[in-house]
Amino acid sequence: ALLGVVGSVWPSAWWGLAALLSVYAVAAMANAWPLAGGSWRGAAGIAWAFACMHFGYGSGFAHALFDIMLLRRTPGAAATRLTR
């Protein structure tokens, strides 16, 4: 996400973002291929699910960092109860 924001000011950062996403896609497909039993469609579905989970966990972590570090908020009772 940071490379996408920086790319609006420094266009060369788009190449870095493209390279990073390409490596991520190749690694995800390489790991999903054996799980899918050699099916391209199955491997793509597993890789997509992995990317969605990765994005979800990452955005939740970033949101918590923003709340705790920048806004100086403490975790709410629901979040504490959920993780204990």
C-alpha positions in Angstrom: 0.0 0.0 0.0 2.9 2.3 0.8 4.4 1.9 -2.7 1.0 2.7 -4.2 0.9 6.0 -2.3 4.5 6.8 -3.0 3.8 6.0 -6.7 1.6 9.1 -7.0 4.6 11.3 -6.2 7.4 9.1 -7.5 6.3 7.1 -10.5 9.3 4.7 -10.3 7.7 3.2 -7.1 5.0 1.6 -9.4 7.7 -0.7 -10.8 8.5 -1.7 -7.2 4.9 -2.4 -6.5 4.5 -4.4 -9.7 7.6 -6.4 -8.9 6.4 -7.1 -5.3 3.0 -8.2 -6.5 4.5 -10.4 -9.2 6.7 -12.2 -6.7 3.7 -12.6 -4.3 1.6 -14.0 -7.1 4.2 -16.5 -8.3 4.9 -17.6 -4.7 1.2 -18.0 -3.9 0.6 -20.1 -7.1 3.7 -22.2 -6.5 2.4 -23.1 -3.0 -1.2 -23.6 -4.1 -0.3 -25.8 -7.0 0.3 -29.0 -5.0 -2.7 -28.4 -2.8 -4.9 -28.1 -5.9 -3.7 -31.4 -7.3 -2.3 -29.8 -10.4 -5.4 -27.9 -11.4 -4.8 -24.3 -12.6 -8.3 -23.3 -11.6 -8.0 -24.8 -8.2 -4.5 -23.3 -7.6 -5.8 -19.8 -8.6 -8.7 -20.2 -6.2 -6.4 -21.2 -3.3 -4.0 -18.4 -4.1 -6.9 -15.9 -4.2 -8.2 -17.1 -0.9 -4.7 -16.9 0.6 -4.4 -13.3 -0.7 -7.8 -12.3 0.8 -6.8 -13.8 4.2 -3.5 -12.0 4.0 -5.1 -8.7 3.2 -7.7 -9.1 5.9 -5.2 -9.9 8.6 -2.8 -7.2 7.4 -5.5 -4.5 7.3 -6.8 -5.5 10.8 -3.2 -5.3 12.1 -2.7 -1.9 10.5 -6.0 -0.6 11.9 -4.9 -1.7 15.4 -1.5 -0.1 15.0 -3.1 3.1 13.9 -5.5 3.1 16.9 -2.9 2.2 19.5 0.2 4.0 18.3 -1.2 7.2 16.8 -4.6 7.7 18.4 -3.5 6.3 21.8 -6.6 4.3 22.2 -6.8 1.1 24.2 -8.4 -2.0 22.7 -12.1 -2.2 23.3 -13.8 -4.9 25.5 -15.0 -6.8 22.4 -11.5 -7.0 21.0 -10.0 -8.1 24.3 -12.7 -10.7 24.8 -12.2 -12.0 21.3 -8.5 -12.6 21.7 -8.5 -14.1 25.1 
